[in-house]
């Protein structure tokens, strides 16, 4: 008989204050870049999923969810699926819910899980943007998040990002 591992009950150690300050400043700077891109493209809502992506990269850079492949492929897969659902059903809150739920499948099939990408799918289902939104703002916003993670990984001693590229 095999027993399940016992879950750990302790809270993780608090990082040094200097690491917290640097991560906060770097994350905020990256989010300001995302805000500028969103304002320039009149697609401010699309900055929201990428704010969550940036937070995952800043707080848990080693997780599979935080890796560049998961960020780019996850947002593109979720957005593409949502475009198809929205083309059939039209934009609505119900389409948003369906698209967000269904977006899990292509992310997992493509081995690129990224929970914030479900928000991208929901926004597509809600707003019904043109397919070009995949090229702008999704790809540039993904690049900003990844670049911010790389920069943060270079600035913080003992921190490596990404854990892998592919």
N, C-alpha and C positions, 0 to 999 in steps of 0.2 A: 504494500500500500504506500503510495506517495503522498506526502503532505505538502500543502501549499507553503511557500515561504512566509515567514512572519513579517508583517509590515513594520517598518521602522516608525516609531512614535515621536521621534525628536524633530524639532524645527531645525532647518539648516542654519549653519553659522552665519552671523551677520558679516558682510564684507567690510573691509576697512572704509572709514569715512571718505578717504581720498578716492577710492574706487567708486563709491556711491556718487560722489560729486562729479567725477569725470564722466561716468556713465550717464548721469542726468543731463549734464551740459551737452554731451555728444548726441544724445537722443533728442533733446530739445532743438539743437541745431539742425539735425536731420529732418525733424518735423516741420521746422520753418521752411526748409527747402521744399518739402512736399506741399506745404501750404502755398508757397509761391507758384509752384507748378499747377496746383489746382486752381488758383485764382487766374492764372494766365490762360487756362484752357476752359474756363467756365464750367468745370466739372468738380466743384468743391466737395461734393459728397463722396467722390471716389478717393479722397485722401483718407477717409475713415478706416477702410480695411488696411491701408498701408501704415497707419498709425499703430494698429495692433501688430502688424508685421515687425515694425521697428522696435516695439516693446519686447517682443519675443526674442529678437536678435540681441537686444541690449541686456536682457535679464537672463536668458538661457541660450547662449550662443552655441553650445554643443549639441542641443537637441536636434533630431532630424527635421523637426518643423521649422527650424531657424536656418537651415542650409540654403544656399543660393538656388540649387535645383528645385527645392520644395517651394521657395518663394515664387520664382518665375513660372515654373510649370504649373504649380497649384493655382495661381491667379489666372493664368491663361486658360487652363483646363476648365476652371469654374466659370470664367467669363464666357468661354466658347459654348459650353453646355447651356448656360443661361440665355445666350443669344438665340439658340435653337428653341428653347422652351418659350421664350418671349415671342418669337416669330409665330409660333403656333397659337399661343394663348393670349397674347397681348399683355402689356404691362399692367400689373396690379399687385396688391399685397399678397394675393393667393399665388400668383406666378412667382413672386419673390420667395415665398416660403417653399414652393415646389423646387425652384431652381437651386436654392441654397441646400436643401436636403439632398437633391440628386447630385450636386457637385462633389459630394464625398466619393462617389464611385470612380470617376475618372482620375481623381487625385490618387486614390489608392491603387488603381490599376496601373497608373504611370509611376508608382513608387515615389510620389511627391506630395505627401500629406502636408497641408498648411491650413490650419483652421481659419485664419483670417480670409482665406480665399472664398469661404462660404459667404462672407459678407459682400465680397465682390459680386458673386452670383446673385445674391439677394438684391443688391443695388441695380444690377442689370435687369432683373425681373421686375423691379419696381419702376424704373425710369425708362427702360427701352432705348438705350443709346444706339447710335450707329455702330456697325461692326468695327469701324476704325478705332473705337475706344481701346481695342486691344493693343494698338500701336501707340496710342496717346490717350490716356495717361498710364495705362497698365505697365507697359515695358519701361518707360522712364522712371516711374515711381518704384518699380522693383529694383532698378539699377541704383537709385538713390538709397534705398534701404540697405542693399547689399554693400554699397560703397561706405555707408556709415558704419556698418558692422566691421568691415575690413579696417577702417580708420580706427575705430574703437579698439580692435584687436591689436593694432600696432601701438596705441597709446598706453594701454593698460599692461603692466608687467604680468607675465604668467598667463595671459589671456590669448587664445588663438581663435581666430575666425577667418574663414570658415573651417569647419572640421573636415570637410571635403567639398569638392566642386561638382562632381558628377553624381 
